[in-house]
Amino acid sequence: MSNHRRDDSPTITYHHRNERVFEQAGKWYFRTREGVVEGPFENRVGASHRISAYIQMLETQPDDNSKKPPIEAE
């Protein structure tokens, strides 16, 4: 069984909903948890490397709670 509908363009590849890296019209992209699409990349490897760098950047940033002033006791 094919993942394509009869009227779909053969250049678009459909992937499972939870897959972050996808190909569209010969270019590769990735989707963040927030739903932001990053790309295009020339190949899947390039997109995968960029995901790793993106995740590493997020892990080294302080979380939003560290930017908030401390709550004063009443």
C-alpha positions as CSV (number, residue, x, y, z in Angstrom):
1,M,0.0,0.0,0.0
2,S,1.3,3.4,-0.9
3,N,1.6,6.5,1.4
4,H,0.5,8.7,-1.6
5,R,-3.0,9.5,-2.6
6,R,-3.7,9.3,-6.3
7,D,-3.5,13.1,-6.8
8,D,-0.4,13.7,-4.7
9,S,2.8,15.0,-6.2
10,P,5.4,12.2,-6.2
11,T,8.1,14.7,-5.0
12,I,6.5,15.1,-1.6
13,T,7.4,12.4,0.9
14,Y,5.1,11.8,3.8
15,H,6.4,10.7,7.2
16,H,4.9,9.6,10.5
17,R,3.7,12.5,12.6
18,N,6.4,12.1,15.2
19,E,9.3,12.1,12.7
20,R,11.2,15.4,12.9
21,V,13.3,15.2,9.7
22,F,11.4,15.2,6.4
23,E,11.9,15.8,2.7
24,Q,9.9,18.0,0.5
25,A,10.6,18.8,-3.1
26,G,14.1,17.5,-2.9
27,K,15.1,19.5,0.2
28,W,15.4,18.3,3.8
29,Y,13.9,20.0,6.8
30,F,13.3,19.3,10.5
31,R,10.5,20.4,12.8
32,T,11.1,21.5,16.4
33,R,8.8,20.5,19.3
34,E,7.4,23.9,19.1
35,G,6.3,23.3,15.5
36,V,8.9,25.5,13.9
37,V,10.3,24.2,10.6
38,E,14.0,24.6,10.0
39,G,15.7,24.2,6.6
40,P,16.2,23.6,3.8
41,F,19.2,21.3,3.9
42,E,20.7,19.6,1.0
43,N,20.4,16.1,2.5
44,R,19.0,14.2,5.5
45,V,22.5,14.1,7.2
46,G,22.7,17.9,7.1
47,A,19.3,18.2,8.7
48,S,20.2,15.6,11.3
49,H,23.4,17.4,12.2
50,R,21.6,20.7,12.6
51,I,19.0,19.0,14.9
52,S,21.9,17.9,17.1
53,A,23.4,21.4,17.2
54,Y,19.9,22.9,17.9
55,I,19.3,20.5,20.8
56,Q,22.8,21.1,22.2
57,M,22.2,24.9,22.1
58,L,18.9,24.5,23.9
59,E,20.5,22.4,26.6
60,T,23.1,25.0,27.3
61,Q,20.6,27.9,27.6
62,P,19.3,28.7,31.1
63,D,15.6,27.9,31.4
64,D,13.0,30.7,31.5
65,N,12.6,30.3,35.3
66,S,16.2,31.5,35.9
67,K,15.4,34.8,34.2
68,K,12.5,35.6,36.5
69,P,13.1,37.6,39.7
70,P,12.9,35.6,42.9
71,I,9.5,35.5,44.6
72,E,9.7,37.4,47.9
73,A,8.2,35.8,51.0
74,E,5.3,37.7,52.5
